[in-house]
Amino acid sequence: MMHSLSHWISRDYFLGRPIDDILSYRTTKIVRVQDRLVGLADILIKTLVIAFVVAVLLIKYGGFLEKEPISGSVNFVLLGGFHGLNYTDLPYCAEFPCKFADVYTISQSNLHDRFILIATMIQERSQTRRCSETDDVCDHDSPFKAQDMSSYYAAGVEDFTLTIHHEAVAPTFWSEDRVDRYRGSSEQMKGKLVSYRDDGTGRMATLTLAEFNTGNAVRMSIKDVVAAANLDIDAPLPDETSPVRNTGVELDCYIRYSNTWSWFPPAPELRYEMEFVMAKKQLSWMSSAYQAVGFGDARMLVKRTGIRINFHQSGMIARFSIVELFKTLGAGVLLWLLSSWLMDQFITRYAPLSERYEAGKYEFTENIYNLRVCQNEMNDQITEPEGDVLERLRTDSLK
């Protein structure tokens, strides 16, 4: 039988379904479990979740910040500073020959590899040619042979000054916003010199050794550099017998940048900290360098052994991000829901009187499967052909 359109669409029905049923509001049923122990445990767990999200995810790890690693550059130069020094007063010069040498003699640097070698001991070998330049064949490993050799300490090397200029920038942040809070140089940033060592109580801690103000590049004497690395160059390294002044040493200079140093990050400017650390593995060829001077009939082979400083820059620059904030809050919501689910599983499965908790939390319907089976059997009986029905009735009466 065909129904008219008004039968399907009316004031209270739409396509045969009540409009109030279609537009009904569905909400979660909340069951109040009146158990003080369970309620107290739930409050403590939820409080811990909130504290973890706020104190750890938001405050400690900056869950509302987007971060970008820095891109930096560093330049350095060694300046002389032994004016008026009498090297006969130096203890190490009483044990080994000393000579005055300028920065061109004692230093070797490579800006591409970002290291500088400051010689504490220099060896000079005079060599003459033993294979003529006109010879077609040379029967020796080297066309030169040593004539004499002299070694000496560079007097007053600790008084030389190392000048360090460095810069850092968060490339993406700065290119998008064009504000100086995402970049800075050693002349524009405040910084500090730190060292991880015994704080005087037997405990290891990161101590501040010096403060660097704005307006100038970093200037440190070699004596201060060695002291910052907690090193004595007149004492041997572990597993060595000769002092560092003879063997050389490799130091790593770490420059770390941050704009999260304030109570409410990101701060309006970058700051940095500098740390000198002795390299974990000391390689003798790293703290020594050979250089040949001259190539005619005679030459000088110079070997510099001393303090090699490798420069490393690192750091993360941050800015506020609503996306990162929602990610952190989303993680907090998941932890909240997980704690509720775990509490439900405990009280309905493992807690004493768990069957009471389960009866209060869950509402069980009739067995829908059995009702469906019965309904199908009734439908089969109704739709059974008339001849089959009569035959079944006759068979039942004979029984």
C-alpha positions as CSV (number, residue, x, y, z in Angstrom):
1,M,0.0,0.0,0.0
2,M,1.5,3.3,-1.0
3,H,1.7,6.0,1.6
4,S,1.6,9.7,0.8
5,L,4.5,12.1,1.4
6,S,2.7,13.6,4.4
7,H,2.7,10.2,6.0
8,W,6.5,10.1,6.0
9,I,7.2,13.8,6.7
10,S,5.0,15.5,9.3
11,R,5.5,17.8,12.3
12,D,6.5,14.9,14.7
13,Y,7.9,12.4,12.2
14,F,10.6,12.3,9.5
15,L,10.7,9.3,7.2
16,G,8.7,7.3,9.7
17,R,11.0,8.0,12.7
18,P,10.0,10.4,15.6
19,I,11.9,13.6,15.2
20,D,12.6,13.7,19.0
21,D,14.3,10.3,18.6
22,I,16.5,11.5,15.7
23,L,17.5,14.8,17.5
24,S,17.7,13.3,20.9
25,Y,20.7,14.2,23.1
26,R,22.8,11.3,24.3
27,T,25.0,11.5,27.4
28,T,27.0,9.3,29.6
29,K,25.5,7.8,32.7
30,I,27.5,8.5,35.8
31,V,27.4,6.1,38.7
32,R,28.5,7.4,42.1
33,V,30.4,4.6,44.0
34,Q,30.0,5.4,47.6
35,D,33.3,4.0,48.9
36,R,35.6,6.4,50.6
37,L,38.7,4.4,49.9
38,V,38.0,4.1,46.2
39,G,37.1,7.8,46.0
40,L,40.2,8.9,47.8
41,A,42.4,6.7,45.5
42,D,40.7,8.3,42.5
43,I,41.3,11.8,43.8
44,L,45.0,11.1,44.4
45,I,45.5,9.5,41.0
46,K,43.8,12.4,39.2
47,T,45.8,14.9,41.2
48,L,49.0,13.2,40.3
49,V,48.0,13.3,36.6
50,I,47.3,17.0,36.8
51,A,50.5,17.7,38.6
52,F,52.5,15.7,36.1
53,V,51.0,17.5,33.1
54,V,51.5,21.0,34.6
55,A,54.8,20.5,36.4
56,V,56.6,18.1,34.1
57,L,55.0,18.4,30.6
58,L,54.2,22.1,30.6
59,I,56.8,23.7,32.9
60,K,59.8,21.4,32.8
61,Y,59.7,20.3,29.2
62,G,57.9,23.3,27.8
63,G,54.9,21.5,26.4
64,F,53.6,24.8,25.0
65,L,56.7,25.6,23.0
66,E,57.8,24.8,19.5
67,K,61.6,24.3,19.3
68,E,64.2,24.5,16.6
69,P,67.9,23.6,16.7
70,I,70.4,26.5,16.3
71,S,72.7,27.1,13.3
72,G,75.9,28.8,14.4
73,S,79.4,29.9,13.5
74,V,82.5,30.5,15.6
75,N,85.7,32.5,14.9
76,F,88.8,32.6,17.1
77,V,92.2,34.2,17.2
78,L,95.2,33.9,19.5
79,L,96.9,37.1,20.8
80,G,100.4,37.3,22.4
81,G,100.8,38.6,25.9
82,F,104.2,37.9,27.5
83,H,105.5,41.4,27.7
84,G,108.1,41.8,30.4
85,L,108.1,38.1,31.2
86,N,111.4,36.6,32.5
87,Y,111.2,33.0,31.6
88,T,114.0,32.1,34.0
89,D,111.5,32.5,36.8
90,L,109.2,29.9,35.3
91,P,109.5,26.4,37.0
92,Y,109.1,24.5,33.8
93,C,111.9,26.5,32.1
94,A,114.3,25.3,34.8
95,E,113.7,21.7,33.7
96,F,113.6,22.1,29.9
97,P,114.9,24.7,27.5
98,C,112.5,27.6,26.8
99,K,112.2,30.2,24.0
100,F,110.0,33.1,23.3
101,A,107.7,32.5,20.4
102,D,104.9,34.6,18.9
103,V,101.4,33.6,17.9
104,Y,102.5,32.8,14.3
105,T,104.9,30.2,15.6
106,I,102.8,28.6,18.4
107,S,99.3,28.6,16.9
108,Q,97.7,26.6,14.1
109,S,94.0,26.9,13.4
110,N,91.3,25.7,10.9
111,L,88.1,27.6,10.8
112,H,86.5,25.0,8.5
113,D,87.1,22.2,11.1
114,R,86.7,24.7,14.0
115,F,89.8,23.9,16.0
116,I,92.9,25.8,17.2
117,L,96.2,24.2,18.3
118,I,98.3,26.2,20.8
119,A,101.8,24.8,21.1
120,T,103.4,24.4,24.5
121,M,106.4,22.5,23.1
122,I,108.1,23.0,19.6
123,Q,110.5,20.6,17.9
124,E,112.6,22.0,15.0
125,R,114.5,19.6,12.7
126,S,117.0,21.0,10.2
127,Q,117.1,18.8,7.1
128,T,119.1,18.8,3.9
129,R,118.4,17.2,0.6
130,R,120.1,13.8,0.0
131,C,118.4,13.1,-3.3
132,S,119.2,15.8,-5.9
133,E,116.4,17.6,-7.6
134,T,117.8,16.3,-10.9
135,D,117.9,12.6,-9.9
136,D,115.4,10.4,-11.8
137,V,115.3,7.9,-9.0
138,C,115.5,8.4,-5.2
139,D,116.5,5.3,-3.2
140,H,115.2,6.7,0.1
141,D,111.8,7.1,1.7
142,S,112.4,10.8,1.9
143,P,114.6,13.0,-0.2
144,F,115.7,14.9,3.0
145,K,117.7,13.7,5.9
146,A,117.9,15.3,9.4
147,Q,121.0,17.2,10.4
148,D,120.1,18.3,13.9
149,M,117.1,18.7,16.2
150,S,116.1,21.1,19.0
151,S,113.1,21.1,21.3
152,Y,111.9,23.8,23.6
153,Y,108.9,25.0,25.5
154,A,107.1,28.1,24.4
155,A,107.7,30.5,27.3
156,G,104.7,32.2,28.8
157,V,102.1,30.5,26.6
158,E,99.6,30.6,29.5
159,D,99.6,34.4,29.2
160,F,98.4,34.4,25.6
161,T,94.8,35.4,25.1
162,L,92.2,33.5,23.1
163,T,89.5,35.6,21.6
164,I,86.3,33.8,20.6
165,H,83.5,35.3,18.5
166,H,80.4,33.2,18.0
167,E,76.9,33.6,16.6
168,A,73.7,31.5,16.7
169,V,70.3,31.7,15.0
170,A,67.1,29.6,14.7
171,P,66.8,29.9,10.8
172,T,63.1,29.1,10.4
173,F,61.9,31.2,13.3
174,W,64.0,34.2,12.4
175,S,63.0,34.1,8.7
176,E,59.3,33.9,9.6
177,D,59.2,36.6,12.4
178,R,62.4,38.7,11.7
179,V,62.9,39.4,15.4
180,D,66.3,39.3,17.2
181,R,64.9,37.1,20.0
182,Y,65.7,34.2,17.7
183,R,69.4,35.1,17.0
184,G,72.4,36.7,18.7
185,S,76.1,37.0,18.8
186,S,78.7,37.0,21.6
187,E,78.7,40.8,21.5
188,Q,74.9,40.9,22.0
189,M,74.3,37.9,24.4
190,K,75.0,37.4,28.0
191,G,76.8,34.2,28.9
192,K,78.7,32.3,31.5
193,L,81.6,30.0,31.8
194,V,80.7,26.7,33.6
195,S,82.4,23.6,34.7
196,Y,81.2,20.3,36.1
197,R,83.4,19.5,39.1
198,D,83.4,19.0,42.9
199,D,81.5,21.8,44.5
200,G,83.7,21.6,47.7
201,T,81.4,19.2,49.5
202,G,82.4,16.1,47.7
203,R,79.4,16.3,45.3
204,M,79.7,16.9,41.6
205,A,77.8,19.9,40.3
206,T,77.9,22.4,37.4
207,L,79.5,25.5,38.8
208,T,79.6,29.0,37.3
209,L,83.2,30.2,36.9
210,A,82.7,33.5,35.1
211,E,80.1,35.8,33.6
212,F,80.3,37.3,30.1
213,N,78.6,40.6,29.5
214,T,77.4,42.1,26.2
215,G,79.5,44.4,24.1
216,N,82.6,42.3,23.6
217,A,83.7,39.0,22.3
218,V,84.8,36.3,24.7
219,R,88.4,36.8,25.8
220,M,90.2,34.3,28.0
221,S,93.8,33.6,28.8
222,I,95.2,30.1,28.1
223,K,95.7,29.8,31.8
224,D,92.0,30.4,32.4
225,V,91.1,28.0,29.6
226,V,93.1,25.2,31.2
227,A,91.7,26.0,34.6
228,A,88.2,25.9,33.2
229,A,88.9,22.4,32.0
230,N,90.1,21.5,35.5
231,L,93.5,20.6,34.1
232,D,97.1,21.2,35.1
233,I,99.4,21.2,32.1
234,D,102.5,20.6,34.2
235,A,101.0,17.3,35.5
236,P,100.6,14.1,33.4
237,L,97.3,12.8,32.1
238,P,95.9,9.5,33.3
239,D,98.1,6.6,32.0
240,E,100.8,9.0,31.0
241,T,104.2,9.8,32.7
242,S,105.2,13.0,31.0
243,P,103.4,16.3,31.7
244,V,100.7,17.7,29.4
245,R,103.2,20.4,28.3
246,N,105.1,17.6,26.6
247,T,102.4,15.3,25.4
248,G,99.7,17.8,24.5
249,V,96.0,17.6,25.3
250,E,92.7,17.7,23.4
251,L,89.9,19.9,24.8
252,D,86.3,20.3,23.6
253,C,84.7,23.7,24.0
254,Y,80.9,23.4,24.1
255,I,78.8,26.5,23.5
256,R,75.1,25.9,24.3
257,Y,72.4,28.5,23.6
258,S,68.9,28.9,25.0
259,N,66.0,31.3,25.3
260,T,64.2,29.3,27.9
261,W,66.3,30.6,30.9
262,S,63.5,32.9,32.2
263,W,60.5,31.9,34.4
264,F,58.1,32.5,31.5
265,P,59.8,31.2,28.3
266,P,60.6,32.1,25.7
267,A,62.8,34.9,27.0
268,P,63.2,38.1,24.9
269,E,66.9,37.3,24.2
270,L,69.3,34.4,23.8
271,R,71.9,33.4,26.4
272,Y,74.7,30.9,26.3
273,E,77.0,28.9,28.5
274,M,80.5,27.8,27.6
275,E,82.2,24.7,28.9
276,F,85.7,23.4,28.4
277,V,86.0,19.6,28.8
278,M,88.9,17.3,28.2
279,A,88.2,14.9,25.3
280,K,87.2,11.4,26.4
281,K,89.8,9.8,24.2
282,Q,93.1,11.5,23.9
283,L,94.8,11.0,20.5
284,S,98.4,12.1,20.3
285,W,98.2,12.9,16.6
286,M,95.3,15.3,17.3
287,S,97.4,17.4,19.7
288,S,100.4,17.5,17.4
289,A,101.0,19.1,14.0
290,Y,103.9,18.9,11.6
291,Q,104.9,21.7,9.1
292,A,107.7,21.8,6.6
293,V,109.3,25.2,6.0
294,G,111.3,25.4,2.7
295,F,111.7,23.0,-0.1
296,G,115.1,23.8,-1.7
297,D,118.3,22.1,-0.7
298,A,117.4,22.5,3.0
299,R,114.3,22.9,5.0
300,M,113.0,23.0,8.6
301,L,110.5,20.4,9.9
302,V,108.5,21.9,12.7
303,K,106.4,19.9,15.1
304,R,104.0,21.7,17.4
305,T,102.6,19.8,20.5
306,G,100.2,21.5,22.7
307,I,96.6,22.3,23.6
308,R,94.1,21.6,20.8
309,I,90.6,23.1,21.3
310,N,87.7,21.9,19.3
311,F,84.6,24.1,19.2
312,H,81.0,22.7,19.3
313,Q,77.7,24.7,19.2
314,S,74.3,23.4,20.2
315,G,71.0,24.5,21.6
316,M,67.3,24.7,21.0
317,I,65.4,28.0,20.4
318,A,61.7,28.0,21.4
319,R,58.6,30.0,20.7
320,F,55.0,29.7,21.8
321,S,52.8,27.3,19.8
322,I,49.1,26.7,20.3
323,V,49.5,23.3,18.5
324,E,52.1,22.1,20.9
325,L,49.9,23.3,23.8
326,F,47.0,21.3,22.6
327,K,49.2,18.2,22.0
328,T,50.3,18.4,25.7
329,L,46.7,18.9,26.9
330,G,45.6,16.0,24.7
331,A,48.2,13.8,26.3
332,G,46.9,14.9,29.7
333,V,43.4,14.0,28.7
334,L,44.5,10.6,27.6
335,L,46.3,10.0,30.9
336,W,43.1,11.1,32.7
337,L,40.9,8.7,30.8
338,L,43.5,5.9,31.2
339,S,43.5,6.4,35.0
340,S,39.7,6.2,35.1
341,W,39.7,3.0,32.9
342,L,42.3,1.4,35.2
343,M,40.3,2.3,38.3
344,D,37.1,0.8,36.7
345,Q,38.9,-2.4,35.8
346,F,40.3,-2.7,39.4
347,I,37.0,-2.1,41.3
348,T,34.9,-4.3,39.0
349,R,37.4,-7.2,38.7
350,Y,39.9,-7.4,41.5
351,A,38.7,-5.3,44.5
352,P,36.8,-6.9,47.4
353,L,33.0,-7.0,46.6
354,S,33.8,-6.4,43.0
355,E,30.4,-7.9,42.0
356,R,28.7,-5.0,43.8
357,Y,30.7,-2.5,41.9
358,E,30.0,-4.2,38.7
359,A,26.2,-4.3,39.4
360,G,26.2,-0.6,40.2
361,K,28.3,0.4,37.1
362,Y,26.8,-1.8,34.4
363,E,23.2,-2.4,33.4
364,F,22.5,-5.7,31.8
365,T,19.7,-6.3,29.2
366,E,17.9,-9.5,28.4
367,N,19.7,-12.0,26.2
368,I,19.3,-10.4,22.8
369,Y,20.7,-13.4,21.0
370,N,18.1,-15.8,22.4
371,L,15.3,-13.3,21.6
372,R,16.6,-13.0,18.0
373,V,16.6,-16.8,17.7
374,C,13.0,-17.1,19.0
375,Q,11.9,-14.3,16.7
376,N,13.4,-16.2,13.7
377,E,11.7,-19.4,14.7
378,M,8.3,-17.6,14.9
379,N,8.9,-16.0,11.5
380,D,9.7,-19.4,10.0
381,Q,6.5,-20.9,11.4
382,I,4.4,-18.1,10.0
383,T,5.9,-18.3,6.6
384,E,5.6,-22.1,6.4
385,P,3.5,-23.3,3.4
386,E,-0.1,-24.5,4.1
387,G,0.5,-28.1,2.9
388,D,3.6,-28.4,5.2
389,V,1.6,-27.1,8.1
390,L,-1.2,-29.7,7.6
391,E,1.4,-32.5,7.2
392,R,3.1,-31.4,10.4
393,L,-0.2,-31.3,12.3
394,R,-1.1,-34.8,11.1
395,T,2.3,-36.1,12.1
396,D,1.9,-34.6,15.6
397,S,-1.6,-36.1,16.1
398,L,-0.3,-39.6,15.2
399,K,2.3,-39.3,17.9
